[in-house]
Amino acid sequence: MSETILQIFHAPGCGHCEYQLDLLKRWKPPGVRIQLVNCDTSPAFDKAAGIEATPTLIVLRDGKEIKRHVGIASEPEIMALLAQI
């Protein structure tokens, strides 16, 4: 069975990141595992993932990147992002 993961690259003190995290605490996309990545504590991982700004959302299916969204995303935008996979 394939697994869908929504990675959220964020940084403490980033207002847009805090908003994004708060949204995802209130609303969890069904059938999607959420993985938070703190950019301050994992710079090597950020570099390997090509993160240039926060927040960045990456949708993975079976470990492979399918879609990427840079910047804050609303619930409808996240739903549209996930619907494309």
Order of alpha helices (4+ residues) and beta strands (2+ residues): beta-alpha-beta-alpha-beta-beta-alpha
